[in-house]
Amino acid sequence: MMNNDSTADGTDPATGPFDIRKAPLPDREIKRLYLDSLERYSNYTADLWEEWPEADHAGYFGNGISHGNEGIRANGATAFVHALLYKERKNLELTELSADELKRKAIAAIRYSAMTYVTGDYPTVDGSKWGPTGGTIDRRRCGPALWDWRPG
């Protein structure tokens, strides 16, 4: 017969198999949890990266198509993750991706997105452009670092 203090598998019935903390986590620990998760995601994306032969120093995450969740959306979100991890590189013990690689891929992915936008000079890998008609991405507003930066 089971007592009221535990379940059949021995876990506490109030929390089950989870470690529930009653006090809020400190901000530093919350930040660490987020960064660890983003770093694991970044390592996962290494196999999803493609260099784009149409333009120097550009590439994309996912399949590079103009629509859908694995195309331009995935590219933008993953570029953001890489840029954030690069910014936080001093707080990380980078494993598979170096800081330089994070920066290179973030900039290359942003270039791909800008160059394949409806006002850009290139179509995406599926032959289409992305974005609503009438919008613009002005290279002057992106700053010279986006267009002039070269790895090395």
NORJOSUL-V7501 format. One line per field, one symbol per residue. ss: DSSP state (H for helix, E for strand, C for the rest). psi: psi as a letter, one per 40 degrees, with the letter a starting at -180 (. if undefined). A space follows every 50 residues. Layout:
ss = ???
psi = ???
This chain:
ss = CCCCCCCCCCCECCCECCCCCCCCCCHHHHHHHHHHHHHHHHHHHHHHEE ECCCCCCCEEECCCCCCCCCCHHHHHHHHHHHHHHHHCHHHCCCCCCCHH HHHHHHHHHHHHHHHCECCCCCCCCCCCCECCCCCCCCHHHHCHHHHHCC CC
psi = hiieeiadeeihddeaeighhdiiiiddddddddddddddddddedeehh ihediifiaiiaeeieiidebddddddddddddddddedeeighcdhidd dddddddddddddddeideieiiaeeeiiiiiieiihhdddeiddddehh i.
